[in-house]
Amino acid sequence: MKAVRIGIIGIGNIGSAHASAINGGDIPGLVLGALCDNDPKRAAELKELYPHVPVYENAEEMMDSGLVEAVVISTPHYDHPPLAILAFRKGLHVLTEKPAGVYCAKVREMIDAAKESGKVFAIMFNQRTNKLFRKAKELVDSGALGELKRSVWVITNWYRKQAYYDSGSWRATWAGEGGGVLMNQAPHNLDLWQWICGMPVEIRAQCDLGKYHDIEVEDDATLFARYANGATGVFMTTTGEYPGTNRLEIAGTKGKIVLEEKRLVWTRLEMDEREFCQTPEERKISCTVEEFTDERYNGHHRILENFGRAILYGDELVACGEEGLRELTLCNAAYLSSWQNRPVALPMDDEEFYAELQKKIDGSRGVKNIRTAHTEEGSYHSRWNTNW
Ligand SMILES: NC(=O)c1ccc[n+]([C@@H]2O[C@H](COP(=O)([O-])OP(=O)(O)OC[C@H]3O[C@@H](n4cnc5c(N)ncnc54)[C@H](O)[C@@H]3O)[C@@H](O)[C@H]2O)c1
């Protein structure tokens, strides 16, 4: 069987899980070509852990080694676009971790470099492989739900303790990470929200900084979205609520779907409500209820395998890298709205956002002097998959 030689850049929490999965033969079509981490102590540890795999401290040297055809980028977010651009210019395929970057202007440069290279560009939106989100998308895209009226996502089970924020130098500062829960945990849900319901035309948001933790970025956010057809959406997320909720409800003119507790419940109206509204006699619309259940799966493995198959056989990507821009647009618009206390029309002004972000970076506590602790070397935390 043909296999793509992968180089992984950034072997921390998630990078070490990807390395272990590929090295262990869990991903058909991928083999480990090389590893790279710019922390010399980490690189030394990796040489012990993977004695048969070349280890680099410099990403460019790994890219130039001829040992890899594609890279997986699992460094902190600010580095995703510059590393991807470098890889594309060297003719390598790229799978980047989420988020695509921290600000849209840089992500646009990454997308241009991908287009110029003609290489495969994917992003690790692993929750897109979840059966229930796929079903929700199918019901919306096929028109089975009618015209969208409203969506509400309460995604408050991204709980994190203070120790999590204190576990890495780059975490939870404007200079090191560029954001909080919307930038780190909720990108999966922001992406799914736009993937299923489409992009809104306006975002209004309240992002509370350090509400539950000693951090300078937001750990609680509420977004209010307006869509071109007049539909509305609300998205609430936090890392400070326990046990928290994961509940997505989407209402259309032909019914509604509710995803919660590993189930999707579809209530289908037998007549479109807009039509029913004008009928003189009937008092109720008859409806049928159908239920779908979730399955155990490893979304990260599926995205890695899909990346390999896209390179080898031209398979369609589950999440192409370009789509990371839409998710990041929602995040950036929410920040700008909250900072300036006003609604932000989409598409937004990327330059204005960057200027405001720069002010936050200038006033930032900066990058902390802590070495990342690798507590669960090589395994995927259950919290990274869909957590109902
Ligand atoms: N898809 C998911 O479910 C998921 C889960 C966790 C993390 N992530 C994403 O993965 C990225 C990394 O997160 P993490 O928790 O693994 O971070 P981490 O701090 O545990 O690991 C990052 C590693 O990258 C290395 N590094 C930093 N800059 C580098 C560079 N320029 N070149 C080479 N190595 C470099 C660091 O030394 C560190 O070992 C983040 O963008 C995060 O959002 C995604």
The ligand as an SDF file (V2000), in Angstrom:
LIG
                    3D

 44 48  0  0  0  0  0  0  0  0999 V2000
   -7.8800   19.3170   17.3050 N   0  0  0  0  0  0  0  0  0  0  0  0
   -7.8550   19.2010   18.6070 C   0  0  0  0  0  0  0  0  0  0  0  0
   -8.6780   18.4920   19.1900 O   0  0  0  0  0  0  0  0  0  0  0  0
   -6.7630   19.8940   19.3880 C   0  0  0  0  0  0  0  0  0  0  0  0
   -6.4950   19.5120   20.7010 C   0  0  0  0  0  0  0  0  0  0  0  0
   -5.4450   20.1330   21.3950 C   0  0  0  0  0  0  0  0  0  0  0  0
   -4.7000   21.1420   20.7750 C   0  0  0  0  0  0  0  0  0  0  0  0
   -5.0220   21.5230   19.5100 N   0  0  0  0  0  0  0  0  0  0  0  0
   -4.2640   22.6130   18.8410 C   0  0  0  0  0  0  0  0  0  0  0  0
   -2.9130   22.1680   18.6670 O   0  0  0  0  0  0  0  0  0  0  0  0
   -2.0000   23.2550   18.8540 C   0  0  0  0  0  0  0  0  0  0  0  0
   -0.9720   22.8680   19.9290 C   0  0  0  0  0  0  0  0  0  0  0  0
   -1.6450   22.6620   21.1580 O   0  0  0  0  0  0  0  0  0  0  0  0
   -0.9770   21.7700   22.3260 P   0  0  0  0  0  0  0  0  0  0  0  0
   -1.9610   21.7350   23.4210 O   0  0  0  0  0  0  0  0  0  0  0  0
   -0.4780   20.5000   21.7400 O   0  0  0  0  0  0  0  0  0  0  0  0
    0.2640   22.7190   22.7320 O   0  0  0  0  0  0  0  0  0  0  0  0
    1.5710   22.3120   23.5380 P   0  0  0  0  0  0  0  0  0  0  0  0
    2.0700   23.5440   24.1770 O   0  0  0  0  0  0  0  0  0  0  0  0
    1.3050   21.1170   24.3900 O   0  0  0  0  0  0  0  0  0  0  0  0
    2.5980   21.8530   22.3850 O   0  0  0  0  0  0  0  0  0  0  0  0
    3.1350   22.7310   21.4360 C   0  0  0  0  0  0  0  0  0  0  0  0
    4.5280   22.2110   21.0630 C   0  0  0  0  0  0  0  0  0  0  0  0
    4.9860   22.9530   19.9400 O   0  0  0  0  0  0  0  0  0  0  0  0
    6.3820   23.2510   20.1370 C   0  0  0  0  0  0  0  0  0  0  0  0
    6.6590   24.4320   19.2830 N   0  0  0  0  0  0  0  0  0  0  0  0
    6.2710   25.6970   19.4810 C   0  0  0  0  0  0  0  0  0  0  0  0
    6.6340   26.4720   18.4390 N   0  0  0  0  0  0  0  0  0  0  0  0
    7.2900   25.6690   17.5580 C   0  0  0  0  0  0  0  0  0  0  0  0
    7.9260   25.8720   16.3070 C   0  0  0  0  0  0  0  0  0  0  0  0
    7.9300   27.0780   15.6970 N   0  0  0  0  0  0  0  0  0  0  0  0
    8.5300   24.8140   15.7120 N   0  0  0  0  0  0  0  0  0  0  0  0
    8.5350   23.5900   16.2890 C   0  0  0  0  0  0  0  0  0  0  0  0
    7.9490   23.3420   17.4810 N   0  0  0  0  0  0  0  0  0  0  0  0
    7.3310   24.3610   18.1070 C   0  0  0  0  0  0  0  0  0  0  0  0
    6.5130   23.4660   21.6350 C   0  0  0  0  0  0  0  0  0  0  0  0
    7.8280   23.3040   22.0910 O   0  0  0  0  0  0  0  0  0  0  0  0
    5.5580   22.4090   22.1880 C   0  0  0  0  0  0  0  0  0  0  0  0
    6.2170   21.1670   22.4530 O   0  0  0  0  0  0  0  0  0  0  0  0
   -2.8520   24.4770   19.2230 C   0  0  0  0  0  0  0  0  0  0  0  0
   -3.0380   25.2670   18.0860 O   0  0  0  0  0  0  0  0  0  0  0  0
   -4.1620   23.8900   19.6820 C   0  0  0  0  0  0  0  0  0  0  0  0
   -5.2890   24.7170   19.4390 O   0  0  0  0  0  0  0  0  0  0  0  0
   -6.0110   20.9150   18.8110 C   0  0  0  0  0  0  0  0  0  0  0  0
  1  2  1  0
  2  3  2  0
  2  4  1  0
  4  5  1  0
  4 44  2  0
  5  6  2  0
  6  7  1  0
  7  8  2  0
  8  9  1  0
  8 44  1  0
  9 10  1  0
  9 42  1  0
 10 11  1  0
 11 12  1  0
 11 40  1  0
 12 13  1  0
 13 14  1  0
 14 15  2  0
 14 16  1  0
 14 17  1  0
 17 18  1  0
 18 19  2  0
 18 20  1  0
 18 21  1  0
 21 22  1  0
 22 23  1  0
 23 24  1  0
 23 38  1  0
 24 25  1  0
 25 26  1  0
 25 36  1  0
 26 27  1  0
 26 35  1  0
 27 28  2  0
 28 29  1  0
 29 30  1  0
 29 35  2  0
 30 31  1  0
 30 32  2  0
 32 33  1  0
 33 34  2  0
 34 35  1  0
 36 37  1  0
 36 38  1  0
 38 39  1  0
 40 41  1  0
 40 42  1  0
 42 43  1  0
M  CHG  2   8   1  16  -1
M  END
$$$$
